[in-house]
Amino acid sequence: MTQAKHVPGAGSSAALASERARKEMLRDARIERRGGPRPRIGADALCEALLLQGSTSIWGYPGGVILPLYDVLVDHPGLRHILVRHEQAAAHAADGYARASGKVGVCLGTSGPGATNLVTGIGTSMLDSVPVVAITGNVPGVLLGKDAFQEIDITGITLPMTKHNYLVRSADEIPHVIAEAFHIARSGRPGPVHVDITKDALMGETSAPHPTQSEVEAGLPGYRPKMDGNARQIKLLADAIAAAKRPLILAGHGVLIAQGERELLELARQAQIPIAWTLLGIGVVDEADPLAYGYMGMHGWKHVNRAIQSSDLLIGIGMRYDDRVTGNVRTFAPSAKIVHIDIDPAEIGKNVVADIPIVGDAKRVLEALLPMTERVDPAARATYFTELATWRKESESSAWHGSGGWRDGVLSADFVVERIAAGSGYDANLTADVGQNQMWVARYGGFKRANSHLSSGGLGTMGFALPAAMGAAIGTPEKTSWAIAGDGGFQMTLQELATIVQERIPVKIALMDNKKLGMIRQWQEIVYAGNYHSEQLAGPDYLKLCEAYGLPAWKVAKPEEVDAAVAAALAVDGPALIWFEIAERQNVYPMMPAGKGLSDLIDKWGDDGEDVTEGASGPRLDPTDPNAPKGGTE
Amino acid sequence: MSGAPNSAAGVTPARALPGSGDERRHLIVAIVNNRPGVLNRVASLMRARNFNIESLAVSATERSDTSRMTLTIVGDEVHVEQATKQLYKLIDVLKVQDVTDEAIVEHELALIKVRVTGKSRPEVVSIAEMHRGRVVDLSDDAVIVEIVGEPSEVDRVVELLREFGIKELVRTGSVVMSRGSGSIEEQVKR
């Protein structure tokens, strides 16, 4: 492995200390300039409201109309503003913060482009039910609708992709709106709430008090999340469990949001039901638990999908039977009775018809279900469990490159993910990007802890890993936070390397470089008859890049170098990057082609992507070489 | 192919897709906060979720802080139920009810500008009057007929007047109210 020279730079503790001193001086000078206390303005009310909600960090980027807020930030030292390099990263960081810590994340942008840059991140939080409050400035009220400089109808844009949004035009509204926004973001089915505040509202003097939680709730007659499931329906479920021969739990994000992991495991043990999980349900149970069966869906384990297809009772909890889970609904779990427990009534009957629908909070429903559920003797499930164990053994042995070498010893991605997880004691936050890397993390991360897996599941946002991992690192400073990204997604948000260096955010980056858009290549190979296009991806010399940013970095191309590099990155007090040169043509198997069903998984394809130009002895394709074959060599 | 038991398509009947049942016209009443942008939220939701609104009437209610929307949507029970549940998720929506199968009064109002001549005018006027309509404007070569009634009654009058030549037609869309003493507005939790 090769190491880049570590360039001490802006992130050193000396630099941070001098930055702190400078801020204090500025603050003193400002108070002196004012000649006494100044009136409370909307921006103060905003900062107070954030602090009252328990926020300690804001991810943001300044701009014209939001400057009144930056003018008072120094007077609210409990709020740490973290300056990102692009607003999209602010939204992802707030999202990652919320996913890892369970608290509401806050991001901030100015009007116009600042606001539109947040949109991808807000959409990511929406699809994955992540509590985020996104705050934007807007032009003064008199200019609204006049196409003023940096004006865009941002509330019109975020309307369909937020749980709720607000346009605030007066300073007096700020305390109430912020309190409401946090309440809506974190309660019921969580989600992002966007608050757009005009510049004059930020600057206006106000004495408006902050509402109490009960005042907030009383002011929202149209918003009463249903927490408790219908007792009769829960009894029906208990009866169905008692009658089932091949029950299977499908656990999703909702269980984690409700913090119902303990109740879930109790149910599984009491009624001897194996647990499968969705992408966002990863971490709902320790994967080493005997009743933990595995990750389901399009790139899920074959044995899990087999168990679903042969089940007579599927108990979906806090998941939405989405298309990546069910495949073709018409052939999904043909003999199963479908139970659907979700806090959002609109999820029930949206994708599949549920035989036993239960609307309620996952934890509360499980709590009500447990006393009604009969204890099942494991021996009664002997045939079922033996079959499951056989399937599991089969599918796990075929897919795994435990030796670390995929084809002639070239580094395999699944092995890298497994070594990172193991090297971090299976306790780190692993934030995936999108594509093959995401599926490798989901399959091989060996998760043991709730909220330790972060992934853009619904929206599938490339560029998510690094900024979301920054958020996770700030949200759970006691845990190691890894960003595991492909070279495609990494290049979408790598500007944030400057943020983690400047703010000394200890993110460990695993760059899974196959010099390809790997999932695009895989689909073009399998679905588009090898008609490769735009999947070759040139990238910089990442060691030089890291050196330029002042980030310690290592390059690893051999399986035997992986553990040492992981240990070295973990030993750094601060951010670090490992550049893994992984196999260029490794596919994620199994794979369920779009439109197909869970029984139609592809295990391997053609020559499995083997290519003579690749291997320990052969030359690697150099995408920067103008003479390199375009669009693959098959 | 997994070889899992019971998985062979063709042996087990295919699972039903939500929304694939028999379609019919549904009447939905929504009580919403009377705030700027609420109509936009409802319209945007219906568009984004692929529900087609046949008609939509919005107006004030007895209380100044709420408005009432009456929507007609065509779809099967599951599809329409999904629409009502999605509507409920909007913070500004206080109450949603599918009143299609309830005892209700359903009316709409239409203004129909019909081309007339001295000879045809009495005929147009009598068609209007026969259907509890009235003539609200009269000029040399046109009259405006106002009809209030069930949509089918309005359809019938429009059909009868078409032969004279309709210059302009506007309909409010249905508004509904339950018969008896029940009140959707009173059911709104506050």
Interface residues (C-beta under 8 A of the other chain):
Chain A: T155 G156 L159 P160 K163 H164 L167 I184 L220 P221 G222 Y223 R224 K302 N305 R306 A307 Q309 S310 V329 R330 T331 F332 A333 P334 S335 D344 P345 A346 I348 G349 K350 N351 V352 V353 G597 L598 S599 D600 L601
Chain B: M1 S2 G3 A4 P5 N6 S7 A9 V11 T12 P13 A14 R15 A16 L17 P18 V32 N33 G37 N40 R41 S44 L45 A48 V78 E81 Q82 K85 Q86 Y88 K89 L90 I91 D92 V93 L94 V188 K189 R190
